[in-house]
């Protein structure tokens, strides 16, 4: 990775994802395509220029007989009736392999089992920026439905020509075109026989409205679920090649340490291939134990610099602001009206500071890669949310053109925003080049905790002014370092000053599911509660008084109803109720939480969580519930107890036994209300449902105890009466 | 290096490995049984869970030399041909997975639980399964899947009983 890129990653979450993409080159022309896939029909999806600029880093010129450069997905119906769909998106547990198949099955009218999705392979799939930001459903699902619809219309056209009839008489279902008048029908496989037809689709392709969906809009089981429950699925860390070696890297004693001297003689005598290249020292050997032993046998001297610790983190961030920006979020600065005047003339003023810690993604499958060189071409199987981004990193690291690099991403053991970069790919490839054999490298859990990147920590200062009648008149919001996603308020406030201040983060930081929206919603929704209490207003009533957005009002109202807000039994000692919610990644969430606090033991238990979520027309209700439940469970960790502790460039709790993640016994009763808006476009759901939880819990703890907690995690040591 | 005999999923294997090597490494690297996963290396996450003489054990902290006389069952040995084990079937039907990386370990732990306690209460499931981590947060679905599998198993054994 270049220093510049490293710098961007360390300074600003997600900025690197928005840097201009490597030029997309579509290597196959249409003849190659049919040679590769066999005869049939091929439909490619071409992005609109505006979307291209956003998703692919710029429009490109078309050349010769090749297909258009801006293809973002394609679909092929073969002579055997099998449908092959190609997209650069990656599967890591969001179940998009299933939901995208549903969209295709719906429009093309074929059984789900006939569809094969090729994903995340830089040689065969069109360029894609990466799988993040809840973009798959609003963009790729739509594009795939369009290519499928166009393919269906082509097949109907072929049948009409074959029968010499008007296409108006024909319809398609179950992989066949049927003429209702004559009752004759033709399988897609018969229609595609010997054909080599291509078509591109653009924005004007008509789609089946959500109200008419039969396959989409229904719950469907994970398409290849059987492979997972039998252990047959091969994750990146399960990949194997003959003659393969196992790799291991010598890690510095602290972040940013430089190598002064190294003695690799002993390791070499053990039969390992040892590479010393700049600050990189690694070994490859016949088995993982030997590679680890070889690394242990290396004697190295490092020079370390003193660094800040987690104890002084929040002061440090405030004092070490930088000139950076965070274009991934909602903008770095937003001003409206006259905040200072409005604050001084408000009936009530409130000023508070909220903080969030660094947390780790802890994907259960650590980063892993298998690399293999053929001459000066390298192929890498790795777990990443950005196969094309990793291709670029490899090309840069080895100073070779991108077309000499192929990255494949087998469905991976989760990411949550943590697998955007290609460290293991580069490490494995470096060792494989030296060993002249394939090398697999899997990070240990400790490496994963230390050498990956973290969800940014942050400090948020909020000042507000409100009138006696409960209308908010002034809102000043300063976020230091955590990021600008979700920084804008959806409450109607005439005077606002909202600023994101980048800071020099002491730890390497990057994307994490929902980005800074978790921190910003925690601060905003906690503060809303504090304002309501200072006015002695009901927190729900106070929110609704200041909220016009109909979609947000709808989720708050629906969640309140399901939760029984206002009619819950408040007489139970230690019991409390709270809410939080908001808008992020085009989705709308309201989360209500019920907690039980035992001030004697300090035990804080979240006993019940109700989420109401709206993301337009629902594509797969059961999978949507699964994502919302999962967001809540994962969110519990960051809300209650997860925090990375560090000192002088070292992680102090980088093991599963030292860093607590949510377990079975932490899980509350989870109730989910889905608002299905068939009249609205479908949007993503992997991130937004998480953002309301932390403030809902903090507000519930206040309700239970009168103790206002303004730092995430809220109760890493419990909440004993002082 | 020692020559170690292992019985895995009913088949006998001979492997040359250091006696200190973890069973997980031997399963994955020597026998290419990659269904058991590495998650933490310290027995904290349960992704590597296998059955040793019917009991759930963390293969990442089990030294291979200690299990040479025992019956080892991994996720690969659970189904009978194409017929899934009731726990596998229940996980599939309950949608009790997202990325699926914890699934092998979850299923092996659940199988061990149901062998010991065929009709576990919800609280017993939670207590037994608490050493298995799912980062995607599918815990409530896993509890449902285990309850479902228990019901199916009970139905099957009741059916058998009636036929006798």
Interface residues (C-beta under 8 A of the other chain):
Chain A: X92 X93 X94 X95 X219 X221 X222 X225 X226 X228 X229 X230 X231 X232 X233 X234 X235 X237 X238 X240 X246 X287 X288 X289 X362 X363 X364 X365 X366 X411 X412 X413 X414 X416 X442 X444 X445 X622 X623 X626 X627 X629 X630 X631 X632 X633 X634 X655 X656 X657 X661 X662 X663 X664 X665 X667 X670
Chain B: X18 X21 X25 X28 X29 X32 X33 X34 X35 X36 X37 X38 X39 X40 X41 X42 X44 X45 X47 X74 X75 X76 X78 X79 X84 X88 X89 X91 X92 X93 X95 X97 X98 X99 X100 X101 X102 X103 X104 X107 X125 X126 X127 X129 X130 X131 X132 X133 X134 X135 X136 X137 X138 X139 X140 X141 X142 X143
